[in-house]
Amino acid sequence: MNVEVFTSDDRVRLAEALAVRFAVFVDEQHVPAEEEVDEHDRTDPEARHALVRDGGAAATAPPIAAGRSYRKDAHTVQIGRMAVASEHRRRGIGRIVLDALLADARSRGFTRASLNAQVHALSFYREAGFTPVGPTFLECEILHQAMERDL
């Protein structure tokens, strides 16, 4: 599987990433649609998005996974909106997206990554080197845990 990393100004690929995210977060998890798209999708020139296509890198292959990162502070990138289409889960695709976003962050000089993990995904992020920080909290009626790691 190949992953494409791009900025928000690539509106075609962003629309594909948003389609994956909406299928997972809005349709499956009932996150309000107005909560799913924010300023990091609309106007953040430094935000990065990742997209995995079924069958490789051909632009005609359907997108099956997406993720996003943006600058949290001078040293830290915030990872989020990690989504894999339901029929493609448990195949390591989420890890491909996460690794691509972390590599991109490293290449841009970030030394730390943070994220807000849904509690059902804690082991996934622990295996990627993230550790919990602080108490759990509700976001869009879903229990989350802040996590961090060094790059």
HUZIUR-V784460 format. One record per residue. N is the residue number from 1. RES is the residue in three letters. PSI is psi in whole degrees, -180 to 180 (999 if undefined). NEAR is the number of other ideal C-beta (glycine too) atoms within 12 Angstrom. Layout:
BEGIN
n=N res=RES psi=PSI near=NEAR
n=N res=RES psi=PSI near=NEAR
END
This chain:
BEGIN
n=1 res=MET psi=138 near=27
n=2 res=ASN psi=151 near=22
n=3 res=VAL psi=140 near=34
n=4 res=GLU psi=131 near=32
n=5 res=VAL psi=131 near=31
n=6 res=PHE psi=170 near=27
n=7 res=THR psi=169 near=25
n=8 res=SER psi=-17 near=28
n=9 res=ASP psi=-9 near=17
n=10 res=ASP psi=84 near=22
n=11 res=ARG psi=-29 near=15
n=12 res=VAL psi=-52 near=17
n=13 res=ARG psi=-34 near=29
n=14 res=LEU psi=-42 near=31
n=15 res=ALA psi=-38 near=20
n=16 res=GLU psi=-43 near=31
n=17 res=ALA psi=-43 near=45
n=18 res=LEU psi=-34 near=32
n=19 res=ALA psi=-42 near=25
n=20 res=VAL psi=-48 near=40
n=21 res=ARG psi=-43 near=39
n=22 res=PHE psi=-41 near=28
n=23 res=ALA psi=-41 near=27
n=24 res=VAL psi=-56 near=33
n=25 res=PHE psi=-45 near=34
n=26 res=VAL psi=-53 near=22
n=27 res=ASP psi=-49 near=18
n=28 res=GLU psi=-47 near=20
n=29 res=GLN psi=-2 near=26
n=30 res=HIS psi=33 near=15
n=31 res=VAL psi=134 near=25
n=32 res=PRO psi=135 near=17
n=33 res=ALA psi=-38 near=17
n=34 res=GLU psi=-16 near=13
n=35 res=GLU psi=-23 near=19
n=36 res=GLU psi=-37 near=31
n=37 res=VAL psi=128 near=27
n=38 res=ASP psi=-169 near=23
n=39 res=GLU psi=-26 near=13
n=40 res=HIS psi=-22 near=30
n=41 res=ASP psi=-37 near=31
n=42 res=ARG psi=-46 near=17
n=43 res=THR psi=1 near=15
n=44 res=ASP psi=107 near=22
n=45 res=PRO psi=-17 near=15
n=46 res=GLU psi=-11 near=24
n=47 res=ALA psi=144 near=36
n=48 res=ARG psi=145 near=42
n=49 res=HIS psi=149 near=44
n=50 res=ALA psi=146 near=46
n=51 res=LEU psi=132 near=43
n=52 res=VAL psi=136 near=40
n=53 res=ARG psi=149 near=29
n=54 res=ASP psi=124 near=23
n=55 res=GLY psi=8 near=15
n=56 res=GLY psi=-150 near=16
n=57 res=ALA psi=-2 near=16
n=58 res=ALA psi=130 near=13
n=59 res=ALA psi=-18 near=16
n=60 res=THR psi=-13 near=11
n=61 res=ALA psi=142 near=18
n=62 res=PRO psi=144 near=21
n=63 res=PRO psi=139 near=42
n=64 res=ILE psi=-10 near=35
n=65 res=ALA psi=152 near=44
n=66 res=ALA psi=163 near=46
n=67 res=GLY psi=173 near=45
n=68 res=ARG psi=153 near=44
n=69 res=SER psi=156 near=42
n=70 res=TYR psi=162 near=34
n=71 res=ARG psi=122 near=25
n=72 res=LYS psi=-44 near=25
n=73 res=ASP psi=-172 near=14
n=74 res=ALA psi=-26 near=12
n=75 res=HIS psi=-13 near=19
n=76 res=THR psi=135 near=25
n=77 res=VAL psi=141 near=37
n=78 res=GLN psi=121 near=32
n=79 res=ILE psi=142 near=45
n=80 res=GLY psi=-177 near=37
n=81 res=ARG psi=34 near=42
n=82 res=MET psi=121 near=41
n=83 res=ALA psi=134 near=40
n=84 res=VAL psi=131 near=37
n=85 res=ALA psi=140 near=31
n=86 res=SER psi=-41 near=18
n=87 res=GLU psi=-4 near=16
n=88 res=HIS psi=10 near=26
n=89 res=ARG psi=160 near=20
n=90 res=ARG psi=30 near=12
n=91 res=ARG psi=9 near=18
n=92 res=GLY psi=8 near=19
n=93 res=ILE psi=-38 near=33
n=94 res=GLY psi=-38 near=37
n=95 res=ARG psi=-34 near=27
n=96 res=ILE psi=-45 near=29
n=97 res=VAL psi=-49 near=44
n=98 res=LEU psi=-47 near=41
n=99 res=ASP psi=-39 near=29
n=100 res=ALA psi=-42 near=32
n=101 res=LEU psi=-39 near=43
n=102 res=LEU psi=-42 near=36
n=103 res=ALA psi=-41 near=22
n=104 res=ASP psi=-43 near=32
n=105 res=ALA psi=-45 near=36
n=106 res=ARG psi=-44 near=21
n=107 res=SER psi=-22 near=15
n=108 res=ARG psi=6 near=24
n=109 res=GLY psi=5 near=15
n=110 res=PHE psi=147 near=30
n=111 res=THR psi=-2 near=19
n=112 res=ARG psi=148 near=28
n=113 res=ALA psi=142 near=40
n=114 res=SER psi=161 near=35
n=115 res=LEU psi=165 near=40
n=116 res=ASN psi=103 near=31
n=117 res=ALA psi=137 near=35
n=118 res=GLN psi=139 near=32
n=119 res=VAL psi=-28 near=22
n=120 res=HIS psi=-16 near=15
n=121 res=ALA psi=12 near=30
n=122 res=LEU psi=-43 near=22
n=123 res=SER psi=-36 near=16
n=124 res=PHE psi=-48 near=27
n=125 res=TYR psi=-33 near=33
n=126 res=ARG psi=-42 near=18
n=127 res=GLU psi=-23 near=18
n=128 res=ALA psi=9 near=28
n=129 res=GLY psi=5 near=20
n=130 res=PHE psi=146 near=29
n=131 res=THR psi=145 near=21
n=132 res=PRO psi=148 near=22
n=133 res=VAL psi=119 near=21
n=134 res=GLY psi=-174 near=13
n=135 res=PRO psi=164 near=11
n=136 res=THR psi=161 near=19
n=137 res=PHE psi=160 near=18
n=138 res=LEU psi=134 near=13
n=139 res=GLU psi=121 near=22
n=140 res=CYS psi=39 near=21
n=141 res=GLU psi=20 near=14
n=142 res=ILE psi=131 near=23
n=143 res=LEU psi=128 near=19
n=144 res=HIS psi=162 near=28
n=145 res=GLN psi=125 near=29
n=146 res=ALA psi=141 near=29
n=147 res=MET psi=154 near=33
n=148 res=GLU psi=161 near=30
n=149 res=ARG psi=157 near=28
n=150 res=ASP psi=152 near=17
n=151 res=LEU psi=999 near=26
END
